[in-house]
Amino acid sequence: MDLMEAIRERHSVRSYNAKAIDGNVKMNLLSYIEQCNQESGLHMQLIMNEPKAFDGFMAHYGKFSGVRNYIAMIGKKEPGLEEKCGYYGEKVVLKAQQLGLNTCWVAMTYSKVRTAFQVEKGEKLCLVIAIGYGETKGTEHKVKQPEAVMKAEGPVPEWFQKGIEAALLAPTAMNQQKFCFTLKGNSVTAKAGTGFYTKIDLGIAKCHFEIGAGRENFSWGL
Ligand SMILES: Cc1cc2nc3c(=O)[nH]c(=O)nc-3n(C[C@H](O)[C@H](O)[C@H](O)COP(=O)(O)O)c2cc1C
């Protein structure tokens, strides 16, 4: 499964079966998380066999069941942490999809089990990603019109359109899709709208945009 297929197949899954993440899948996932931590300076941690985070009122209210594994998105408190968590967390989400796993980003409907992960001095836990073998594959989310999330002067190249399509398939908190991509020459700027978790959403959407557009076709502008 290539990354564009992973983007199309990924949907949030909130019910998981008891199958453990083990063998090659576990090894590949852990080594990819480590690679992303090295590249980003983040401190993402795969927490396994820890059912308490998704056993409280909030998780049931959020319709989660069978969640035993999750990725704790942790990093240094600094400007840009949220966007970085979104960007690298989504890389891991797509890798998980390629490995046959399902996921769901979770900012609100879980409990923080502080003994399960390590938060070093100066770091913070931003949110988690539930992960495991889903009872279902999830369903497609409602997608905005491309014009609602893009600005471009003159003709729009195909790569930009493909980037926007991929960004619109990105998970966002409450499916708000409050981002905007602007094209000037071969430079693309991406901005978050106002609201909860929009900086995390922006990082996720940028990860998808790069995959859809092809990194060789453009550079990120400020
Ligand atoms: C930053 C972020 C936070 C989220 N927080 C929660 C949450 O607390 N509870 C929940 O059930 N889903 C949560 N979600 C999942 C979104 O509701 C879901 O991604 C969105 O509705 C789009 O659906 P899809 O992921 O199936 O494409 C979150 C997603 C993101 C990106």
The ligand as an SDF file (V2000), in Angstrom:
LIG
                    3D

 31 33  0  0  0  0  0  0  0  0999 V2000
   -6.3240   16.8820   16.7730 C   0  0  0  0  0  0  0  0  0  0  0  0
   -7.4530   15.8950   16.7820 C   0  0  0  0  0  0  0  0  0  0  0  0
   -8.1200   15.6290   17.9590 C   0  0  0  0  0  0  0  0  0  0  0  0
   -9.1650   14.6780   17.9870 C   0  0  0  0  0  0  0  0  0  0  0  0
   -9.7780   14.3870   19.1750 N   0  0  0  0  0  0  0  0  0  0  0  0
  -10.7510   13.4510   19.2160 C   0  0  0  0  0  0  0  0  0  0  0  0
  -11.3760   13.1020   20.4620 C   0  0  0  0  0  0  0  0  0  0  0  0
  -11.0430   13.6260   21.5240 O   0  0  0  0  0  0  0  0  0  0  0  0
  -12.3410   12.1460   20.4460 N   0  0  0  0  0  0  0  0  0  0  0  0
  -12.7390   11.5230   19.2950 C   0  0  0  0  0  0  0  0  0  0  0  0
  -13.6310   10.6670   19.3500 O   0  0  0  0  0  0  0  0  0  0  0  0
  -12.1730   11.8300   18.0810 N   0  0  0  0  0  0  0  0  0  0  0  0
  -11.1970   12.7740   18.0340 C   0  0  0  0  0  0  0  0  0  0  0  0
  -10.5880   13.0830   16.8250 N   0  0  0  0  0  0  0  0  0  0  0  0
  -10.9780   12.3810   15.5810 C   0  0  0  0  0  0  0  0  0  0  0  0
  -11.8320   13.2690   14.6680 C   0  0  0  0  0  0  0  0  0  0  0  0
  -13.1450   13.3740   15.1770 O   0  0  0  0  0  0  0  0  0  0  0  0
  -11.8280   12.6910   13.2340 C   0  0  0  0  0  0  0  0  0  0  0  0
  -10.5020   12.6850   12.7590 O   0  0  0  0  0  0  0  0  0  0  0  0
  -12.6860   13.5120   12.2750 C   0  0  0  0  0  0  0  0  0  0  0  0
  -14.0440   13.4370   12.6310 O   0  0  0  0  0  0  0  0  0  0  0  0
  -12.5280   13.0450   10.8140 C   0  0  0  0  0  0  0  0  0  0  0  0
  -12.8330   11.6900   10.6700 O   0  0  0  0  0  0  0  0  0  0  0  0
  -11.7680   10.6550   10.0800 P   0  0  0  0  0  0  0  0  0  0  0  0
  -10.5670   10.6740   10.9740 O   0  0  0  0  0  0  0  0  0  0  0  0
  -12.4860    9.3280   10.1040 O   0  0  0  0  0  0  0  0  0  0  0  0
  -11.3990   11.0710    8.6910 O   0  0  0  0  0  0  0  0  0  0  0  0
   -9.5510   14.0130   16.7700 C   0  0  0  0  0  0  0  0  0  0  0  0
   -8.8580   14.3100   15.5930 C   0  0  0  0  0  0  0  0  0  0  0  0
   -7.8140   15.2160   15.5960 C   0  0  0  0  0  0  0  0  0  0  0  0
   -7.0720   15.4560   14.3240 C   0  0  0  0  0  0  0  0  0  0  0  0
  1  2  1  0
  2  3  1  0
  2 30  2  0
  3  4  2  0
  4  5  1  0
  4 28  1  0
  5  6  2  0
  6  7  1  0
  6 13  1  0
  7  8  2  0
  7  9  1  0
  9 10  1  0
 10 11  2  0
 10 12  1  0
 12 13  2  0
 13 14  1  0
 14 15  1  0
 14 28  1  0
 15 16  1  0
 16 17  1  0
 16 18  1  0
 18 19  1  0
 18 20  1  0
 20 21  1  0
 20 22  1  0
 22 23  1  0
 23 24  1  0
 24 25  2  0
 24 26  1  0
 24 27  1  0
 28 29  2  0
 29 30  1  0
 30 31  1  0
M  END
$$$$
